[in-house]
Amino acid sequence: MKVFEMLLLLCLIVCSVAVAFTKDLLTSIVTFMSYSLIMCVIWVLLQSPDLAITEAAVGAGVTSILFFITLKKIKAIRKEDSDEQKEREL
């Protein structure tokens, strides 16, 4: 069990560093979602299910949806997709 907990903590550190250094906004949001889900599992292991449910709902759910809506509103998702298509054509 200790190995699993250490693996979760390592994944948590990797996710937090990846969010900070990722240039792509969409990748950052997905990495942030995985960070929240890992935190949810850690809260369950610490026998705190109320915090686990809150982390899953707010961290991975509502916040991520708001980030996706914001990216859609500022047209950042389309711009990144069209940039990738232009790079492929070259």
All heavy atoms as an XYZ file, in Angstrom:
701
protein
N       0.816     -1.196      0.000
C       0.000      0.000      0.000
C       0.860      1.261      0.000
O       0.504      2.240     -0.632
C      -0.930     -0.037      1.222
C      -1.996      0.966      1.167
S      -3.070      0.637     -0.236
C      -4.468      1.545      0.202
N       1.988      1.227      0.694
C       2.876      2.387      0.742
C       3.451      2.698     -0.647
O       3.634      3.859     -0.991
C       4.029      2.153      1.719
C       3.608      2.156      3.159
C       3.261      3.554      3.574
C       2.924      3.566      5.058
N       2.449      4.852      5.486
N       3.697      1.646     -1.431
C       4.222      1.849     -2.784
C       3.191      2.584     -3.637
O       3.524      3.501     -4.387
C       4.612      0.499     -3.422
C       5.025      0.682     -4.866
C       5.705     -0.173     -2.619
N       1.922      2.202     -3.493
C       0.844      2.861     -4.230
C       0.719      4.329     -3.829
O       0.548      5.207     -4.689
C      -0.473      2.121     -3.996
C      -1.629      2.690     -4.753
C      -1.667      2.674     -6.131
C      -2.695      3.266     -4.067
C      -2.728      3.200     -6.826
C      -3.767      3.792     -4.750
C      -3.784      3.760     -6.135
N       0.828      4.619     -2.556
C       0.751      5.998     -2.072
C       1.925      6.826     -2.593
O       1.744      7.983     -3.003
C       0.721      6.023     -0.552
C      -0.544      5.465      0.038
C      -0.494      5.330      1.546
O       0.521      5.735      2.160
O      -1.465      4.814      2.108
N       3.103      6.246     -2.591
C       4.275      6.957     -3.119
C       4.144      7.199     -4.617
O       4.521      8.262     -5.120
C       5.559      6.175     -2.834
C       5.928      6.128     -1.388
S       6.244      7.793     -0.790
C       6.314      7.497      0.934
N       3.581      6.229     -5.325
C       3.357      6.391     -6.757
C       2.360      7.515     -7.028
O       2.550      8.329     -7.941
C       2.866      5.076     -7.361
C       2.652      5.066     -8.856
C       3.972      5.265     -9.585
C       1.995      3.773     -9.277
N       1.310      7.581     -6.216
C       0.334      8.664     -6.360
C       0.966     10.028     -6.087
O       0.713     10.998     -6.809
C      -0.843      8.450     -5.417
C      -1.874      7.408     -5.841
C      -2.906      7.220     -4.741
C      -2.546      7.801     -7.127
N       1.792     10.109     -5.056
C       2.463     11.375     -4.754
C       3.422     11.776     -5.863
O       3.523     12.957     -6.220
C       3.186     11.283     -3.418
C       2.296     11.221     -2.185
C       3.135     11.007     -0.933
C       1.472     12.482     -2.064
N       4.113     10.810     -6.439
C       5.010     11.095     -7.556
C       4.229     11.598     -8.762
O       4.629     12.578     -9.410
C       5.818      9.848     -7.908
C       6.799     10.005     -9.058
C       7.923     10.957     -8.662
C       7.350      8.653     -9.459
N       3.104     10.946     -9.050
C       2.257     11.394    -10.160
C       1.707     12.798     -9.901
O       1.573     13.599    -10.830
C       1.111     10.418    -10.379
S       1.610      8.856    -11.071
N       1.404     13.095     -8.652
C       0.909     14.415     -8.278
C       1.960     15.488     -8.555
O       1.658     16.549     -9.112
C       0.523     14.400     -6.801
C      -0.433     15.443     -6.301
C      -1.783     15.267     -6.959
C      -0.567     15.339     -4.811
N       3.203     15.193     -8.202
C       4.291     16.138     -8.447
C       4.521     16.310     -9.938
O       4.694     17.442    -10.430
C       5.573     15.672     -7.727
C       5.379     15.771     -6.215
C       6.776     16.486     -8.169
C       6.459     15.092     -5.400
N       4.486     15.222    -10.686
C       4.689     15.291    -12.137
C       3.584     16.116    -12.791
O       3.857     16.962    -13.661
C       4.765     13.871    -12.747
C       4.670     13.912    -14.253
C       6.033     13.168    -12.307
N       2.345     15.911    -12.368
C       1.232     16.686    -12.935
C       1.365     18.171    -12.633
O       1.126     19.010    -13.500
C      -0.101     16.172    -12.405
S      -0.632     14.634    -13.123
N       1.752     18.495    -11.421
C       1.868     19.914    -11.065
C       2.987     20.594    -11.840
O       2.836     21.735    -12.287
C       2.068     20.071     -9.563
O       3.273     19.469     -9.155
N       4.085     19.915    -12.038
C       5.182     20.495    -12.818
C       4.792     20.587    -14.294
O       5.084     21.579    -14.966
C       6.478     19.673    -12.629
C       7.555     20.096    -13.597
C       6.966     19.789    -11.199
N       4.091     19.568    -14.796
C       3.676     19.569    -16.196
C       2.696     20.699    -16.492
O       2.778     21.334    -17.551
C       3.051     18.227    -16.554
N       1.788     20.974    -15.578
C       0.844     22.082    -15.784
C       1.594     23.408    -15.865
O       1.268     24.270    -16.676
C      -0.221     22.113    -14.661
C      -0.986     23.420    -14.661
C      -1.179     20.958    -14.808
N       2.602     23.553    -15.053
C       3.340     24.820    -15.017
C       4.161     25.046    -16.282
O       4.312     26.185    -16.720
C       4.246     24.849    -13.801
N       4.677     23.986    -16.880
C       5.597     24.157    -18.002
C       5.016     23.818    -19.367
O       5.708     23.952    -20.373
C       6.862     23.321    -17.773
C       7.708     23.863    -16.659
C       7.858     23.155    -15.476
C       8.331     25.090    -16.775
C       8.629     23.646    -14.440
C       9.106     25.598    -15.747
C       9.249     24.873    -14.577
N       3.767     23.409    -19.437
C       3.157     23.067    -20.720
C       2.743     24.337    -21.450
O       2.121     25.223    -20.881
C       1.925     22.165    -20.504
O       2.331     21.011    -19.793
C       1.315     21.752    -21.816
N       3.094     24.414    -22.725
C       2.742     25.591    -23.538
C       1.313     25.503    -24.073
O       0.644     26.509    -24.227
C       3.704     25.711    -24.719
C       5.144     25.832    -24.330
C       5.493     27.233    -23.971
C       6.997     27.292    -23.705
N       7.357     28.423    -22.932
N       0.851     24.300    -24.374
C      -0.476     24.102    -24.935
C      -1.537     24.218    -23.836
O      -1.475     23.522    -22.823
C      -0.540     22.723    -25.594
C      -1.831     22.472    -26.319
O      -2.490     23.453    -26.726
O      -2.187     21.292    -26.485
N      -2.511     25.094    -24.040
C      -3.534     25.331    -23.016
C      -4.430     24.118    -22.805
O      -4.773     23.787    -21.677
C      -4.388     26.542    -23.411
C      -3.674     27.885    -23.428
C      -4.600     28.962    -23.953
C      -3.193     28.239    -22.041
N      -4.788     23.445    -23.873
C      -5.647     22.281    -23.756
C      -4.965     21.153    -22.981
O      -5.576     20.508    -22.126
C      -6.058     21.804    -25.148
C      -7.210     20.833    -25.239
C      -8.452     21.416    -24.595
C      -7.473     20.466    -26.677
N      -3.693     20.960    -23.239
C      -2.933     19.949    -22.505
C      -2.825     20.308    -21.030
O      -2.902     19.437    -20.164
C      -1.522     19.801    -23.123
O      -1.660     19.535    -24.506
C      -0.748     18.683    -22.471
N      -2.662     21.582    -20.752
C      -2.607     22.022    -19.353
C      -3.904     21.733    -18.618
O      -3.882     21.310    -17.455
C      -2.315     23.518    -19.281
O      -1.042     23.805    -19.731
N      -5.024     21.940    -19.277
C      -6.313     21.691    -18.637
C      -6.506     20.202    -18.364
O      -6.937     19.813    -17.282
C      -7.463     22.243    -19.504
C      -7.380     23.759    -19.544
C      -8.814     21.795    -18.967
C      -8.338     24.394    -20.517
N      -6.152     19.372    -19.319
C      -6.294     17.925    -19.123
C      -5.355     17.442    -18.017
O      -5.721     16.600    -17.194
C      -6.040     17.178    -20.449
C      -5.993     15.684    -20.237
C      -7.121     17.535    -21.459
N      -4.157     18.000    -17.958
C      -3.219     17.637    -16.895
C      -3.740     18.099    -15.542
O      -3.610     17.388    -14.539
C      -1.835     18.247    -17.168
O      -1.430     17.902    -18.489
C      -0.809     17.743    -16.183
N      -4.356     19.270    -15.505
C      -4.964     19.757    -14.269
C      -6.104     18.846    -13.817
O      -6.263     18.587    -12.622
C      -5.475     21.186    -14.465
C      -6.190     21.741    -13.276
C      -5.487     22.136    -12.149
C      -7.569     21.862    -13.271
C      -6.150     22.643    -11.041
C      -8.231     22.361    -12.174
C      -7.520     22.756    -11.057
N      -6.876     18.333    -14.774
C      -7.945     17.392    -14.439
C      -7.371     16.112    -13.824
O      -7.907     15.594    -12.849
C      -8.756     17.037    -15.687
C      -9.693     18.108    -16.142
S     -10.517     17.733    -17.691
C     -11.323     16.207    -17.326
N      -6.282     15.630    -14.399
C      -5.673     14.416    -13.848
C      -5.107     14.681    -12.458
O      -5.174     13.819    -11.575
C      -4.598     13.874    -14.785
O      -3.553     14.801    -14.929
N      -4.563     15.882    -12.244
C      -4.097     16.264    -10.910
C      -5.247     16.192     -9.908
O      -5.105     15.653     -8.816
C      -3.508     17.679    -10.960
C      -3.068     18.216     -9.627
C      -1.781     17.993     -9.165
C      -3.923     18.970     -8.833
C      -1.358     18.482     -7.938
C      -3.515     19.468     -7.614
C      -2.238     19.222     -7.168
O      -1.829     19.703     -5.957
N      -6.396     16.725    -10.275
C      -7.553     16.713     -9.370
C      -8.042     15.299     -9.101
O      -8.439     14.978     -7.976
C      -8.685     17.543     -9.967
O      -8.329     18.902     -9.994
N      -8.018     14.448    -10.108
C      -8.456     13.073     -9.898
C      -7.489     12.300     -9.004
O      -7.910     11.482     -8.181
C      -8.635     12.373    -11.245
C      -9.807     12.890    -12.072
C      -9.823     12.218    -13.445
C     -11.122     12.670    -11.355
N      -6.204     12.563     -9.153
C      -5.220     11.925     -8.269
C      -5.425     12.409     -6.833
O      -5.370     11.621     -5.882
C      -3.784     12.187     -8.752
C      -3.538     11.477    -10.076
C      -2.756     11.731     -7.724
C      -2.257     11.879    -10.763
N      -5.677     13.698     -6.658
C      -5.968     14.219     -5.324
C      -7.224     13.577     -4.740
O      -7.295     13.305     -3.537
C      -6.152     15.738     -5.359
C      -4.877     16.524     -5.263
S      -3.890     16.170     -3.808
C      -4.980     16.592     -2.475
N      -8.200     13.307     -5.581
C      -9.422     12.641     -5.137
C      -9.097     11.258     -4.578
O      -9.595     10.882     -3.508
C     -10.386     12.539     -6.314
S     -11.900     11.670     -5.946
N      -8.255     10.515     -5.266
C      -7.867      9.184     -4.791
C      -7.092      9.290     -3.479
O      -7.290      8.494     -2.552
C      -7.047      8.443     -5.864
C      -6.493      7.134     -5.338
C      -7.888      8.203     -7.104
N      -6.231     10.282     -3.380
C      -5.465     10.473     -2.136
C      -6.399     10.784     -0.969
O      -6.220     10.266      0.136
C      -4.389     11.557     -2.321
C      -3.298     11.041     -3.254
C      -3.799     11.979     -0.979
C      -2.274     12.083     -3.639
N      -7.416     11.616     -1.198
C      -8.374     11.920     -0.128
C      -9.131     10.671      0.300
O      -9.429     10.492      1.485
C      -9.354     13.010     -0.552
C      -8.782     14.387     -0.560
C      -8.737     15.248     -1.611
C      -8.165     15.080      0.534
N      -8.131     16.414     -1.247
C      -7.772     16.342      0.073
C      -7.913     14.747      1.857
C      -7.136     17.268      0.877
C      -7.271     15.677      2.666
C      -6.901     16.927      2.177
N      -9.440      9.792     -0.651
C     -10.109      8.538     -0.295
C      -9.189      7.674      0.555
O      -9.614      7.074      1.551
C     -10.567      7.783     -1.564
C     -11.015      6.372     -1.228
C     -11.684      8.535     -2.250
N      -7.904      7.602      0.180
C      -6.954      6.818      0.967
C      -6.767      7.392      2.369
O      -6.481      6.656      3.316
C      -5.600      6.757      0.263
C      -5.555      5.910     -1.004
C      -4.192      6.016     -1.664
C      -5.904      4.475     -0.701
N      -6.929      8.688      2.514
C      -6.837      9.326      3.828
C      -8.155      9.247      4.598
O      -8.289      9.879      5.645
C      -6.402     10.793      3.673
C      -4.979     11.002      3.180
C      -4.723     12.480      2.906
C      -3.986     10.478      4.207
N      -9.094      8.494      4.060
C     -10.400      8.261      4.675
C     -11.185      9.551      4.893
O     -11.743      9.802      5.962
C     -10.255      7.481      5.981
C      -9.640      6.126      5.783
C      -9.428      5.376      7.072
O      -9.617      5.912      8.157
N      -9.025      4.123      6.955
N     -11.193     10.364      3.855
C     -11.962     11.596      3.889
C     -12.821     11.682      2.615
O     -12.501     12.420      1.679
C     -11.013     12.791      3.985
O     -11.737     13.970      4.072
N     -13.906     10.927      2.573
C     -14.699     10.859      1.347
C     -15.403     12.163      0.987
O     -15.634     12.436     -0.192
C     -15.716      9.751      1.636
C     -15.794      9.686      3.108
C     -14.437     10.071      3.613
N     -15.720     12.986      1.980
C     -16.374     14.254      1.675
C     -15.442     15.172      0.871
O     -15.865     15.815     -0.092
C     -16.862     14.938      2.944
C     -15.774     15.112      3.984
O     -14.762     14.377      3.931
O     -15.932     15.972      4.869
N     -14.178     15.213      1.253
C     -13.221     16.010      0.486
C     -12.941     15.401     -0.879
O     -12.708     16.120     -1.851
C     -11.912     16.159      1.263
C     -11.979     17.078      2.475
C     -10.660     17.040      3.229
C     -12.311     18.488      2.063
N     -12.967     14.076     -0.964
C     -12.745     13.411     -2.243
C     -13.848     13.748     -3.239
O     -13.579     14.056     -4.401
C     -12.659     11.902     -2.044
N     -15.083     13.723     -2.768
C     -16.206     14.062     -3.655
C     -16.137     15.526     -4.073
O     -16.369     15.869     -5.231
C     -17.548     13.752     -2.951
C     -17.698     12.244     -2.789
C     -18.725     14.325     -3.729
C     -18.852     11.841     -1.906
N     -15.796     16.395     -3.134
C     -15.665     17.817     -3.456
C     -14.552     18.058     -4.460
O     -14.707     18.829     -5.413
C     -15.415     18.628     -2.176
O     -16.470     18.376     -1.254
C     -15.333     20.105     -2.480
N     -13.420     17.401     -4.271
C     -12.294     17.552     -5.199
C     -12.661     17.064     -6.593
O     -12.315     17.695     -7.592
C     -11.072     16.793     -4.683
C      -9.858     16.909     -5.555
C      -9.249     18.294     -5.555
O      -9.265     18.963     -4.522
O      -8.750     18.716     -6.624
N     -13.361     15.951     -6.667
C     -13.762     15.421     -7.967
C     -14.769     16.337     -8.654
O     -14.661     16.600     -9.855
C     -14.343     14.020     -7.808
N     -15.724     16.835     -7.881
C     -16.757     17.682     -8.472
C     -16.235     19.049     -8.869
O     -16.483     19.529     -9.980
C     -17.914     17.828     -7.491
N     -15.505     19.683     -7.979
C     -15.042     21.042     -8.243
C     -13.755     21.049     -9.063
O     -13.648     21.730    -10.072
C     -14.862     21.818     -6.919
C     -14.257     23.181     -7.170
C     -16.177     21.948     -6.193
N     -12.768     20.272     -8.629
C     -11.472     20.289     -9.296
C     -11.496     19.727    -10.695
O     -11.053     20.369    -11.650
N     -11.992     18.509    -10.835
C     -11.993     17.863    -12.149
C     -13.244     18.186    -12.948
O     -13.225     18.123    -14.167
C     -11.865     16.353    -11.977
N     -14.307     18.558    -12.276
C     -15.567     18.793    -12.970
C     -15.805     20.232    -13.361
O     -15.585     20.626    -14.511
N     -16.246     21.015    -12.407
C     -16.692     22.378    -12.694
C     -15.561     23.267    -13.221
O     -15.725     23.975    -14.219
C     -17.329     23.000    -11.422
C     -17.712     24.437    -11.656
C     -18.530     22.186    -10.989
N     -14.414     23.219    -12.573
C     -13.305     24.078    -12.984
C     -12.843     23.746    -14.398
O     -12.601     24.650    -15.206
C     -12.124     23.935    -12.002
O     -12.598     24.181    -10.685
C     -11.016     24.902    -12.329
N     -12.755     22.479    -14.713
C     -12.317     22.085    -16.052
C     -13.332     22.494    -17.113
O     -12.955     22.945    -18.196
C     -12.080     20.579    -16.107
O     -11.065     20.233    -15.206
N     -14.609     22.345    -16.794
C     -15.639     22.769    -17.740
C     -15.549     24.272    -17.975
O     -15.656     24.745    -19.115
C     -17.035     22.372    -17.230
C     -17.190     20.854    -17.322
C     -18.141     23.060    -18.013
C     -18.442     20.323    -16.660
N     -15.327     25.042    -16.915
C     -15.173     26.491    -17.079
C     -13.949     26.834    -17.914
O     -13.988     27.755    -18.736
C     -15.109     27.171    -15.711
C     -16.399     27.183    -14.906
C     -16.154     27.758    -13.518
C     -17.476     27.958    -15.621
N     -12.862     26.105    -17.721
C     -11.671     26.320    -18.553
C     -11.961     26.018    -20.022
O     -11.563     26.771    -20.912
C     -10.505     25.453    -18.080
C      -9.777     25.983    -16.879
C      -9.253     25.114    -15.942
C      -9.587     27.340    -16.689
C      -8.567     25.579    -14.838
C      -8.912     27.830    -15.587
C      -8.402     26.944    -14.661
N     -12.661     24.909    -20.296
C     -12.989     24.562    -21.680
C     -13.897     25.603    -22.315
O     -13.705     25.979    -23.480
C     -13.660     23.180    -21.756
C     -12.707     22.029    -21.558
C     -13.007     21.031    -20.662
C     -11.527     21.948    -22.270
C     -12.151     19.965    -20.475
C     -10.656     20.891    -22.088
C     -10.967     19.902    -21.193
N     -14.879     26.090    -21.568
C     -15.772     27.129    -22.085
C     -14.992     28.408    -22.376
O     -15.211     29.062    -23.402
C     -16.930     27.386    -21.096
C     -17.866     26.175    -21.070
C     -17.701     28.651    -21.459
C     -18.921     26.235    -19.982
N     -14.080     28.755    -21.493
C     -13.265     29.950    -21.704
C     -12.407     29.818    -22.952
O     -12.304     30.758    -23.753
C     -12.373     30.208    -20.479
O     -13.200     30.327    -19.324
C     -11.550     31.464    -20.658
N     -11.792     28.663    -23.140
C     -10.981     28.454    -24.342
C     -11.837     28.541    -25.595
O     -11.394     29.066    -26.623
C     -10.279     27.099    -24.288
C      -9.088     26.986    -23.354
C      -8.499     25.590    -23.416
C      -8.027     28.006    -23.704
N     -13.039     28.017    -25.526
C     -13.944     28.084    -26.673
C     -14.352     29.528    -26.963
O     -14.393     29.950    -28.112
C     -15.174     27.224    -26.377
C     -16.135     27.112    -27.485
C     -15.748     26.014    -28.395
C     -16.912     25.750    -29.341
N     -16.517     24.974    -30.449
N     -14.634     30.306    -25.891
C     -15.060     31.699    -26.063
C     -13.955     32.569    -26.661
O     -14.230     33.452    -27.463
C     -15.509     32.301    -24.727
C     -16.760     31.713    -24.184
C     -17.961     32.295    -24.834
C     -19.192     31.754    -24.130
N     -20.406     32.143    -24.788
N     -12.729     32.336    -26.244
C     -11.636     33.153    -26.774
C     -11.057     32.552    -28.056
O     -10.082     33.054    -28.600
C     -10.519     33.356    -25.736
C      -9.845     32.039    -25.371
C     -11.039     34.070    -24.515
C      -8.608     32.221    -24.516
N     -11.694     31.475    -28.505
C     -11.323     30.800    -29.751
C      -9.885     30.294    -29.737
O      -9.213     30.270    -30.757
C     -11.578     31.708    -30.934
C     -13.029     32.077    -31.088
C     -13.267     32.926    -32.291
C     -14.729     33.075    -32.522
N     -15.417     34.142    -31.993
N      -9.407     29.916    -28.574
C      -8.045     29.386    -28.453
C      -7.965     27.958    -28.963
O      -6.927     27.544    -29.479
C      -7.574     29.452    -27.010
N      -9.032     27.207    -28.844
C      -9.011     25.820    -29.308
C      -8.942     25.774    -30.825
O      -8.139     25.057    -31.391
C     -10.239     25.046    -28.782
C     -10.166     24.931    -27.263
C     -10.316     23.666    -29.409
C     -11.359     24.255    -26.643
N      -9.738     26.565    -31.492
C      -9.710     26.592    -32.962
C      -8.379     27.077    -33.490
O      -7.851     26.561    -34.448
C     -10.814     27.492    -33.489
C     -12.183     26.936    -33.335
C     -13.176     27.841    -33.987
N     -14.520     27.400    -33.720
C     -15.590     28.093    -34.015
N     -15.469     29.280    -34.579
N     -16.785     27.623    -33.752
N      -7.822     28.096    -32.851
C      -6.561     28.659    -33.310
C      -5.440     27.635    -33.221
O      -4.638     27.491    -34.133
C      -6.204     29.886    -32.481
C      -4.972     30.588    -32.963
C      -4.735     31.852    -32.178
C      -3.598     32.595    -32.826
N      -2.524     32.891    -31.979
N      -5.383     26.900    -32.118
C      -4.342     25.887    -31.963
C      -4.530     24.765    -32.973
O      -3.564     24.261    -33.533
C      -4.354     25.318    -30.547
C      -3.895     26.307    -29.518
C      -4.048     25.766    -28.107
O      -4.476     24.630    -27.928
O      -3.720     26.533    -27.187
N      -5.798     24.396    -33.247
C      -6.053     23.343    -34.222
C      -5.639     23.778    -35.621
O      -5.037     23.018    -36.363
C      -7.528     22.951    -34.223
C      -7.933     22.217    -32.955
O      -7.032     21.697    -32.270
O      -9.139     22.171    -32.656
N      -5.936     25.027    -35.985
C      -5.572     25.502    -37.314
C      -4.058     25.685    -37.444
O      -3.496     25.473    -38.514
C      -6.298     26.808    -37.638
O      -5.880     27.831    -36.762
N      -3.376     26.063    -36.351
C      -1.916     26.174    -36.386
C      -1.273     24.817    -36.627
O      -0.302     24.706    -37.369
C      -1.387     26.765    -35.081
C      -1.703     28.251    -34.932
O      -2.062     28.881    -35.959
O      -1.600     28.759    -33.802
N      -1.828     23.781    -35.997
C      -1.287     22.443    -36.200
C      -1.497     21.983    -37.641
O      -0.623     21.358    -38.226
C      -1.948     21.445    -35.250
C      -1.528     21.613    -33.818
C      -2.251     20.647    -32.904
O      -3.010     19.792    -33.378
O      -2.052     20.779    -31.687
N      -2.634     22.331    -38.235
C      -2.892     21.945    -39.622
C      -1.949     22.675    -40.567
O      -1.462     22.105    -41.543
C      -4.343     22.251    -39.998
C      -5.329     21.316    -39.331
C      -6.752     21.708    -39.622
O      -7.027     22.752    -40.207
N      -7.691     20.856    -39.220
N      -1.654     23.944    -40.273
C      -0.722     24.698    -41.113
C       0.682     24.112    -41.041
O       1.385     24.040    -42.024
C      -0.687     26.167    -40.697
C      -1.944     26.921    -41.063
C      -1.880     28.352    -40.584
C      -3.176     29.070    -40.838
N      -3.143     30.439    -40.316
N       1.080     23.673    -39.847
C       2.404     23.079    -39.678
C       2.501     21.750    -40.428
O       3.541     21.424    -40.981
C       2.717     22.852    -38.201
C       2.952     24.133    -37.452
C       3.158     23.880    -35.955
O       3.187     22.713    -35.532
O       3.272     24.881    -35.230
N       1.420     20.998    -40.457
C       1.417     19.719    -41.178
C       1.528     19.935    -42.681
O       2.114     19.126    -43.381
C       0.152     18.939    -40.853
C       0.120     18.406    -39.455
C      -1.140     17.640    -39.174
N      -1.247     17.335    -37.756
C      -2.339     16.972    -37.152
N      -3.467     16.855    -37.823
N      -2.349     16.698    -35.866
N       0.911     21.020    -43.174
C       0.955     21.293    -44.610
C       2.349     21.692    -45.055
O       2.735     21.451    -46.190
C      -0.043     22.390    -44.964
C      -1.476     21.959    -44.785
C      -2.446     23.106    -44.998
O      -1.999     24.245    -45.269
O      -3.640     22.863    -44.885
N       3.116     22.320    -44.159
C       4.471     22.735    -44.518
C       5.362     21.535    -44.491
O       6.081     21.094    -45.187
C       4.986     23.765    -43.520
C       4.241     25.071    -43.499
C       4.785     25.972    -42.388
C       4.377     25.788    -44.829
